[in-house]
Amino acid sequence: MVEIDRIIAAIGQAASLDELEALRVGHLGKSGDISALMKQLGGMSPEDRKTFGPLYNGYRRDAEVAIAARKGALEGAALEARLAAERVDLTLPAPEAPRGTIHPVSQVMDELAEIFADMGFAVASGPEIEDGWHNFTALNMPESHPARAMHDTFYFPNRNSAGEEMLLRTHTSPVQIRTMLAEGAPLRIIAPGRVYRSDSDATHTPMFHQVEGLVIDKGIHLGHLKWTLETFLKAFFERDDIVLRLRPSYFPFTEPSVEVDTGYSFQGGRRVIGGSGDDAGHSWMELLGSGMVNRHVLAAGGLDPDEWQGFAFGVGVDRLAMLKYGMNDLRAFFDGDVRWLQHYGFSALDVPTLSGGVGTPA
């Protein structure tokens, strides 16, 4: 006859996981004594099964509970012993190698913040999971607007409580609306952050980084936009020979809208921003989109478009990093290759400053 109390006591005294496993097999395995009792139930009369069935099931349940408890105790003790043996003295200096580096995207984000802070811009942020009103409608793109087809958008299956579709933001422009509604005018902000579109090749990834700029005040015109962009690009690329060309374009959230091209030259087999583009259209590179904020967007932001004017611009942070530091494949930014980071990364001590230089490699 099975002595369940003796079995439970033996399980509780098991000194190792191997010993505990041997007890489990001896009592609950296919040839175990408790398993043998369970097999006897099939040959019993209905009356005996009513008597012995609950008893034998209770034996098995008590043994399983005891084994699980002892296993947890043994594993906990082993973990405590291992943690005690692997203790690290945090007062020792960090090893010289391996040495971490700052990702180029993080470095360029810091460079942008430093440059625009010098021009009086604050850094604003917003959610990456947006609703359709902030991402599209408030930016002059209602549901029937063809501009929505320009964005390969990642939509969520459910709508929010207001009935708005939910999505991963396709640009950082919704931050404009949220900041205008929260702070009013005048306003001078940049909004760097991650954005998402369904696209992937050497120069496009489903997730990338963008910085949006917005200025709202009285008497703002395109001349202010051009000066701001020239000042920014000269500081970012650390060159004084930056030349811009503004071409008429179309964006639903700006009117008039302009594409901004910059002159470039080839040096060391790669394109380097700087130098003048000629009138025939050679040596010009499209860099960013911009324009005067559309009246409908100002109104959606809670501002009177007859009183306030503004300009906005947007540029890819990853593309700026590629142009400045000579990278030719955007996909490498997200591969997590330590060799790539060691080559293109930045020391944590290389903090961008206008006085010391905003782009000193590690």
Secondary structure, DSSP 8 states (H G I E B T S, - for coil): ---HHHHHHHHHT--SHHHHHHHHHHHHSTT-HHHHHHHHGGGS-HHHHHHHHHHHHHHHHHHHHHHHHHHHHHHHHHHHHHHHHT---TTS---SSS---B-HHHHHHHHHHHHHHHTT-EE----SEEEHHHHTGGGT--TT-GGGGGS---EEEEE-TTS-EEEE-SSSTHHHHHHHHHH-SSEEEEEEEEEE-S--BTTB-SEEEEEEEEEEESS--HHHHHHHHHHHHHHHHT-S---EEEEEEEETTEEEEEEEEEEEEEETTEEEE-S---TTSTTEEEEEEEEEE-HHHHHHTT--TTT-EEEEEEEEHHHHHHHHHT---GGGGGS--HHHHHHH-B-TT---BTTTBS----
